[in-house]
Amino acid sequence: MAKVAFIGLGVMGYPMAGHLVKQGHQVTVYNRTTAKAQQWAKEHNAEYALTPTLAAMEQDIVFTCVGNDDDLRQVVLGEEGVIHGIKSGAILVDHTTASADVARELAAILAKQNVEFLDAPVSGGQAGAENGVLTVMMGGKEVVFNQVKPVIEAYSRCAELLGEVGAGQLTKMVNQICIAGVVQGLAEGLHFAKSAGLDGFKVVEVISKGAAQSWQMENRYQTMWQGEYDFGFAIDWMRKDLAIALEEGRRNGSHLPVTALVDQFYSEVQTMKGNRWDTSSLLARLEKNR
C-alpha cells in the first residue's frame, strides 16, 4: 500500500481520493476550501493538510486534480506548493485536464529535485469517479507508470501509457474533440425526432442497437429529451478543454472545423445562463432557435 497525498477535492477528486482509502492506501488530502478537506477527512477517517506543501511531505505519490494550468502551477510551484514539500524519489501524478505544455514544464522543473511526473487526465465524468471506473490517459516514463498503475486502479477501469510526458493531455484533447461532435450529432438527431413528432424513447431504443450507438446516446438521451441539464460535465469546463485542443490544433496544423463550431454553440448556451449545464444541453440551443 502506498502513502499518498491528493490535492483538489472537486467533483472528481473527492470520490477518487475516497477510493484510494478504500483500497487501503494512506491518504492525506488538501483542498483550497479547508472545510471540504475537513469533511472528507472526517468521512474517511483520514488526514488533511492546510497547504499543498504539508500534504506532500513524506508521500510516495502526490496526486493533483485541479481546474486549469494556472491552478496547477499554483498548487505545485506556488509559495505553499507541492514542490516545497515533496521528497526526492517521489512521483507527482496530475489528473487535471490541462495543456501538454504545462505538463512538460512541470516535469522539467520537478526532475531537478529528482521527482518523477506523469500527466494523467481522466475521462468518465463524475459518475465514473464515484463508481471508480475512470479511464486514465497517461504520459511519462514506462517504469514510473508501472509503479503508479496499481494505485490508480483504485478508481479506474482503464489506465494506459500513451507516450512521453504530454501524451496523456494530447490524448484527452482527442477525447474531447470526439465527444463534442458526438453530442452535437445526438442533439440534432433528437431535435429532428421532436420536430417530426416521433417518440424519442422508442427511436433511441431502436437506433442504439445499431451504428448510431454511443456512450452519450445511452447515458444522455433521456435527460436531453426531458430538457434536464442541471448535472454532469459543465459547459464551462468543456469550453476550457476545447480551447486547449483548438490551440494545440493551431500549433500542430490540425483542421478542427466541427470542434470550433461546437465550441461556438456552447458559447451560445452560456448566454442562456447554461454555464453549469451538462454538455448535452446543446439540444436546448436548438430548441431555443426553433
Secondary structure, 3 states (H helix, E strand, C coil): CCEEEEECCCCCHHHHHHHHHHCCCEEEEECCCHHHHHHHHHHHCCEECCCHHHHHCCCCEEEECCCCHHHHHHHHHCCCCHHHCCCCCCEEEECCCCCHHHHHHHHHHHHCCCCEEEECCEECHHHHHHHCCEEEEEECCHHHHHHHHHHHCCCEEEEEEEECCCHHHHHHHHHHHHHHHHHHHHHHHHHHHHHCCCCHHHHHHHHCCCCCCCHHHHHHHHHHHCCCCCCCCEHHHHHHHHHHHHHHHHHHCCCCHHHHHHHHHHHHHHHCCCCCCEHHHHHHHHHHCC
